[in-house]
Structure formats: C-alpha cells, structure tokens
Amino acid sequence: MQTRIYRYYFAFNTNMINDKNIAEMKEKILRILKENMYVATGCTEPAAVSYCASVASNELKKLGDDVFAIDVVASKNILKNAMSAGLPNTTKVGVNFAAGIGATHGDPKNVLNVNNDVKEEDYDIVDQMIKNGNIKVSIAKEPNLLYIKVTIKGKSHETSCTIADSHTNVVEITVDGKVTFEGKSNSNAKSDRISPKEIAELLSIEDIVIFCDKYLDVEKDDIEILKKAEELNMAISEKGLESNYGLNIGKNIKNMLESGNMHNANRTRALMRTTAAADARMAGAPYPVVANSGSGNQGITLSVPVISYANDKNVSKEKKYKALAISNLVSIYIKSKFGTLSAFCGAMVASIGAGCGIAYLYGGNYNDIAAVIHNMAGSLTGMICDGAKPDCALKIYSGLETAIFSARLALDGERVSKDDGIVCEDVERTIDNVAEVSVECSSKVDDIVLGMMINK
C-alpha cells in the first residue's frame, strides 16, 4: 500500500516534483509502449512456433545437416491459438505447418516476420513431411502459459529451441543434447524489459490519462511505434477491403454501406476498417501489422478504430496520437494483470482500450475513460477465447461495437453502477476483479475448449 500511495503522490502533485522525475516517468512509459508493440506478420502464435523452429533449424544447418523430423511441444494456449489461424501466402493452417515452414524456410533474423517471404509451393515440402509422419505436435506439461519447444532431427544431429513467457523469448538452445544457450524463463526474473508485474505496479488508468494528456509530446517524444501502427494497421485494413479474406466481415459492412442498408456513420466506418484488417490477418494475408501484448488482432483493435475516428473527425495530429497512446497503454496495463495468454478473448481487452481512446478523442477526461472500463466490465467481461481463426473478426466486431457504445454512454454521464456484479466504484478494483476471474478460470476453461477443438 505504501508504494501505491507514493506513486499517486508522485503522479498528481505535479507542482511539487521536478523535471527529472517527470522525465523518468516518461522514459518508462515510452519504453512500455515500445516493448509491448512490435511488427509481426501473420498470427502471432503460429509465427512464434515458426520462429522457434527456425532458431533450432539454424543450429542444425550450421552443422551442415538437413531437417528430417520435427517435434513440437507447446502450451495449451499456443496450440489453441495456432490451430486454425492462417499462415502467410498459403491456405494451410496448423501448428505442424507453422513449425515445418519455420524449420525448412524460416530465417530467425526476421523473428515474428519469419514467414514473410515464404511461397505457397514452399509448403509442399512441409505437406509431405506431415503425410510421412515426420512432424509431431503435443501438449506441454510445463506450467508456463506460453511455452514452445521445437526439436529438430537431422541425419546426424539433433537441435532444439525453447521459448517461454513471451513470443520471442528464447530461453534455451541445445545441440546434440548439450545446452549452448540459456536465457531467463521466469517472467519475474530480471531482464532489460519492464515486466508485467512492474507495469501493474507502476501504472494506473489515471496515470495513463494524465501522462498522455499533459506530458506526451508527439513532436519531441519517440512515438515511432504509434506512427508505424497507423501506417501498417491501416494498410492491412485497406487490403482487407479490397480482397476476400476469411468471413469478409469488413467487406460485408462496406457492401451494406454502399447499398444503403447500414448507416454511414463514424462508428460503422470504424467497425468496417477494423474488421477488414482482422479478416486479412486471420486469413494469413502477407502484410505486417503492429501487434500489442503479443497479438496482432489486439494491435489492430487498439489502433484502427481510434485512427478511423480521428481521421473522420479531422482532429489534430497531437490529439490523435495521444488517443492512440491511451488506447494502447490501457490495454497493456490491463493485460499485465491478465497475463499474455488467457481463456478470455484478448480482443475484449483491446476493445476497452479502443473505447478509452475514442472517448478521449471526443473530449473525455479520466472519469469518462474510467466509466468506459466500468461499462465494458459490466457487459462483455467473459467472452471466451477459442483460438485464433477467421471468426476473430466477428468477435472484434462485437467487442468494438460495445466499446464504442460504452464510450458514448460514458460521455453522456452514464456508467454501470458500483453495486452491479463485479463492477466497483474504483476503476482499479473493477480491473482487478475482471483479471481475477480470468486468471482463476483460465486453466479449466482452456482444458475444456482445447478438448472440444481437438476432438471434433
């Protein structure tokens, strides 16, 4: 409790703190943005499997050996999210294809863009390996929610790579049974990154709003990752509207707009642009996005609707990027309490962030933004995650439409009562309640959902 009291004193008695303290806080918050937002091509979980396989394969190639067989062991959340998501430049899906293409064609230097240059015909080799029974996939027994180990057998040698806790965190590499690299597998271990625990302790919703509104200088501060999110995530949205991907949610909204069967409003255009981007990404369209908290869909949901509203309203560049920072930071902060992977749909958390960013664009203050979170917690708290796949665009539509309405209610002075369900008077307690439900329920729900997915 002492830490919490000190932090509030630090943040809000701004006339009693010096420029150095503000600079230190700003440096940490900008680091949090940059460390939790990054460029990725294709769905993050299969991309992480491909990256892990490419690292192991690269060690095998150094020995002059060729890939013969691949064994993948992954946590339930990884398997669930990689099972049905599209891979770049192919109609193929699945963990086995992700591992195979990473091992045979992936360049580990590209990290989560490892499959950028893969062509459809490259998958033919992987397809044959699968038919021959040379790629096997199983559920990991390790406790990490995010865990991948890929072991590759050649004619004369065997190598492996293990990733844990975050999608690119290589914790071990082995060559012929000997450990050649060992990293940090505990998310609480010391590292150069600001850990989720530190983010949860450092920030609050009020801190985020005050920082972005009063101290973020979009001309002087390093916000290149926000600009990159605007560039790439809006670009894939356009691609999603031009071609047929997945369920074509965005394209169908566009058709309804053009036929007069849907009202041409800011809300509709934001939904159209966001779902079109998710359509393309989940179908494996070979276009990069800026992800947030390990998810490209969350990155899309946090950026495209905010940018859409900002552009339609013709707000200033300063207002747009501050709203985009609020959107992303709110989601990063909430996700720091949920964990990177959860039984709850991450797009719902991202929708909360987007709703907060949109409320800010319309002049909303801290109380309004807190009300958006209360309203979302009182409505779409428990949408389950049943893997990354084309219908994620439909879940994004549901979450974002509710978030936009929640923002509108908040700006009109309406919020879910503190006496209702898990919603409290203090927004931080509301967030903690939602996170607790997610953490406590995740393991059981994931077991049930993954069992249904495997056995159908």
C-alpha positions, 0 to 999 in steps of 0.5 A: 500500500505504501508504494501505491500511495507514493506513486499517486503522490508522485503522479498528481502533485505535479507542482511539487516534483521536478523535471527529472522525475517527470522525465523518468516517468516518461522514459518508462512509459515510452519504453512500455509502449515500445516493448509491448508493440512490435511488427509481426506478420501473420498470427502471432502464435503460429509465427512464434512456433515458426520462429522457434523452429527456425532458431533450432533449424539454424543450429542444425544447418550450421552443422551442415545437416538437413531437417528430417523430423520435427517435434513440437511441444507447446502450451495449451494456449499456443496450440489453441491459438495456432490451430486454425489461424492462417499462415502467410501466402498459403491456405494451410493452417496448423501448428505442424505447418507453422513449425515445418515452414519455420524449420525448412524456410524460416530465417530467425533474423526476421523473428515474428516476420519469419514467414514473410517471404515464404511461397505457397509451393514452399509448403509442399515440402512441409505437406509431405513431411506431415503425410510421412509422419515426420512432424509431431505436435503435443501438449506441454506439461510445463506450467508456463502459459506460453511455452514452445519447444521445437526439436529438430532431427537431422541425419546426424544431429539433433537441435532444439529451441525453447521459448517461454513467457513471451513470443520471442523469448528464447530461453534455451538452445541445445545441440546434440543434447548439450545446452549452448544457450540459456536465457531467463524463463521466469517472467519475474526474473530480471531482464532489460524489459519492464515486466508485467508485474512492474507495469501493474505496479507502476501504472494506473488508468489515471496515470495513463490519462494524465501522462498522455494528456499533459506530458506526451509530446508527439513532436519531441517524444519517440512515438515511432511505434504509434506512427508505424501502427497507423501506417501498417494497421491501416494498410492491412485494413485497406487490403482487407477491403479490397480482397476476400479474406476469411468471413469478409466481415469488413467487406460485408459492412462496406457492401451494406454501406454502399447499398444503403442498408447500414448507416454511414456513420463514424462508428460503422466506418470504424467497425468496417476498417477494423474488421477488414484488417482482422479478416486479412490477418486471420486469413494469413494475408502477407502484410505486417501489422503492429501487434500489442501484448503479443497479438496482432488482432489486439494491435489492430483493435487498439489502433484502427478504430481510434485512427478511423475516428480521428481521421473522420473527425479531422482532429489534430495530429497531437490529439490523435496520437495521444488517443492512440497512446491511451488506447494502447497503454490501457490495454497493456496495463490491463493485460499485465494483470491478465497475463499474455495468454488467457481463456478470455478473448484478448480482443475484449481487452483491446476493445476497452482500450479502443473505447478509452481512446475514442472517448478521449478523442471526443473530449473525455477526461479520466472519469469518462475513460474510467466509466468506459472500463466500468461499462465494458466490465459490466457487459462483455467481461467473459467472452471466451477465447477459442483460438485464433481463426477467421471468426476473430473478426466477428468477435472484434466486431462485437467487442468494438461495437460495445466499446464504442457504445460504452464510450458514448454512454460514458460521455453522456454521464452514464456508467454501470453502477458500483453495486452491479456484479463485479463492477466497483466504484474504483476503476482499479478494483473493477480491473482487478476483479475482471483479471481475477476471474480470468486468471482463476478460470483460465486453466479449466476453461482452456482444458475444456475448449482445447478438448472440444477443438481437438476432438471434433 
